[in-house]
Amino acid sequence: GIPLAERFLRRLTGETKRISYVLNMVKLHMKPNIMAEQRSKVKSTNRMFDEAVSPEDLILLAMADAFGCGVNRHFGAWPYLKERLEDYREIMRRPMIGGQDLIAAGYRPGTQFREMIERAKQLHFSGLDRERVLQQLRAEYPLHAEKPTEN
């Protein structure tokens, strides 16, 4: 559905933000109901909400889609998704490890930085606090001794 929706949207408007929003919703619209039905783990729903441009709109779209298709089995998804969205919001309120934190820990900006920040985000979503995330990053990405500069 994404290529079809994109072609249609580009014929209607040149507003890139609007197009990105709609394409994001099209891409994710079935995930909330599937995750609710499977009672997915918090980490999985957090990743979904993080990928969504608007997690609240995504839930509403998923519910409308299910009811529009006459799928009443998803009626119980609303409380589950609402609870998971609150979990996501709570985790997002806690400060995450960023580039400045990595520099302060002795890492030098480079090619692994993006990978390390993405890993920090995964660990954050799994419920670890900042110190535990930093400990895990140190274990996974050991600091290498700097090479001495030649004079």
C-alpha positions in Angstrom: 0.0 0.0 0.0 2.9 2.4 0.6 3.9 2.9 -3.1 0.3 3.3 -4.1 -0.4 5.8 -1.3 2.7 7.8 -2.1 1.9 8.1 -5.8 -1.6 9.2 -4.9 -0.4 11.7 -2.3 2.2 13.2 -4.6 -0.5 13.9 -7.2 -2.6 15.7 -4.5 0.1 17.7 -2.6 3.7 18.6 -2.5 3.6 18.9 1.3 6.4 16.6 2.4 5.4 16.6 6.1 1.9 15.6 5.2 3.1 12.9 2.8 5.6 11.5 5.4 2.9 11.5 8.1 0.4 9.5 5.9 3.1 7.1 4.7 4.1 6.4 8.3 0.5 5.7 9.2 0.0 3.4 6.2 3.2 1.5 7.0 2.3 0.9 10.7 -1.5 0.8 10.7 -1.8 -2.9 11.3 0.9 -3.3 13.9 -1.1 -2.0 17.0 -3.9 -4.5 16.6 -1.4 -7.4 15.9 0.7 -6.5 18.9 -2.4 -6.2 21.1 -3.7 -9.6 19.9 -0.3 -11.2 20.6 0.2 -9.3 23.8 3.6 -8.2 22.7 6.3 -7.2 25.1 6.7 -3.6 26.2 10.0 -3.4 24.3 8.2 -4.2 21.0 5.4 -1.8 21.5 7.9 0.9 22.5 9.8 0.4 19.2 6.5 0.7 17.3 5.5 3.9 19.1 9.0 5.3 18.6 8.7 4.6 14.9 5.3 6.3 14.6 5.1 10.0 13.8 2.1 10.2 16.2 1.6 7.1 18.4 -1.9 8.4 19.5 -3.0 8.8 15.9 -1.6 5.4 15.1 -3.7 3.8 17.8 -6.9 5.6 16.6 -6.2 4.6 13.0 -5.7 1.0 13.9 -8.9 1.0 15.9 -10.9 2.7 13.1 -9.4 0.2 10.6 -10.4 -2.8 12.7 -14.0 -1.5 13.3 -14.3 -0.5 9.7 -13.6 -4.0 8.6 -16.0 -5.4 11.1 -13.3 -7.0 13.2 -14.7 -6.8 16.7 -12.0 -9.1 18.2 -9.8 -6.0 18.4 -12.2 -4.2 20.7 -10.1 -5.3 23.7 -7.0 -3.8 22.1 -7.8 -0.2 23.2 -7.1 -0.6 26.9 -3.9 -2.7 26.2 -2.6 -0.1 23.7 -3.5 2.8 25.9 -1.6 1.2 28.8 1.4 0.5 26.5 1.4 4.1 25.3 1.6 5.3 28.9 4.5 3.0 29.4 6.2 4.4 26.3 5.6 8.0 27.5 7.0 7.2 30.9 10.2 5.8 29.4 10.5 8.8 27.1 10.3 11.1 30.0 13.5 9.6 31.5 16.7 11.0 30.1 18.5 8.9 27.5 22.2 8.5 26.8 23.3 10.8 24.0 26.5 11.8 22.2 27.7 14.1 24.9 27.3 11.3 27.5 29.5 9.1 25.3 32.1 11.8 25.0 32.1 12.3 28.7 32.6 8.5 29.1 35.7 8.7 27.1 34.5 7.8 23.6 35.5 9.8 20.6 33.0 10.7 17.9 33.3 8.4 14.9 31.7 5.8 12.8 30.4 3.7 15.8 28.7 6.7 17.5 25.4 6.2 15.6 25.4 2.5 16.3 26.1 3.1 20.0 23.3 5.7 20.3 20.9 3.4 18.6 22.0 0.6 21.0 21.5 3.0 24.0 18.0 3.7 22.8 17.2 -0.1 22.6 18.6 -0.5 26.1 16.6 2.5 27.3 13.4 1.0 25.9 14.1 -2.2 27.7 13.8 -0.3 31.0 17.4 0.2 31.9 18.3 3.5 33.7 21.1 5.7 32.3 23.9 4.2 34.4 23.0 0.7 33.5 22.8 1.7 29.8 26.2 3.2 30.0 27.6 0.1 31.8 26.2 -2.1 29.0 27.6 0.1 26.3 31.1 0.0 28.0 30.8 -3.8 27.9 29.8 -4.0 24.3 32.0 -1.2 23.0 35.3 -1.2 25.0 37.4 1.9 25.0 40.5 1.4 22.9 43.8 2.9 24.0 44.5 6.0 21.9 47.4 5.7 19.6 50.2 8.1 20.4 50.7 10.9 17.9 54.0 11.0 16.1 56.1 14.2 16.4 
